[in-house]
Amino acid sequence: MLRTPMLGRNHAKTSGFSILAKQVWGALRSHRLRPERLCSQVPCAQRRNNALHPLWKGPASKPGGSRQSPINIRWRDSVYDPGLPPLRVSYDAAACRYAWNTGYLFQVEFDDAIEGAGISGGPLENHYRLKQFHFHWGAVNEWGSEHTVEDRVYPAELHLVHWNAVKYPNYKEAVMGENGLAVIGVFLKLGSHHEALQTLVDVLPEIKHKVSCTY
Ligand SMILES: [Zn+2]
């Protein structure tokens, strides 16, 4: 289902929505993610009326800290690292298992028993296997991404979640551990019809209700 995701600022193909096409940014977050805050699963429509993102309101959240998620990416704060090797991405569509409704979003799960599929290189010390991907979107086109760039919100955001298969025996333990997860975030903009994305959209009517699932 997912063959060549878009990374960095290069254009490539993802799968999913017909309305979404162009990638703007790919972020890699691999270090010390707090598993309980892997990403926001608060319905996106609720966020619009909040001056501060709901994830920044909890007792463990301190706006301005160095490990915040979501984050507002600012070009002037970005530092180019010439020493970083290329990120290697290899996905296997045959490993796609099912899509389900988490109650907040829909998630596509992969068989992660296979060593080959996943990501490595870049800032990663180990190989990380693809576990699942999901999208964040909003009630209106203009507002859906979890993260922002220069305070700009994008219509949607794709998260590809990988776990450290070298350091941990399974995803569950990786979620709780240091350097356990690596997530690629892809901002999506409105665009022309996207056939590969449409195949994913087509299964959504089958998982309209919470915890419903389709294989
Ligand atoms: Zn997410």
Residues whose N, C-alpha, C, O or C-beta is under 5 A from the ligand:
A	BS01	ZN	C39 S40 H159
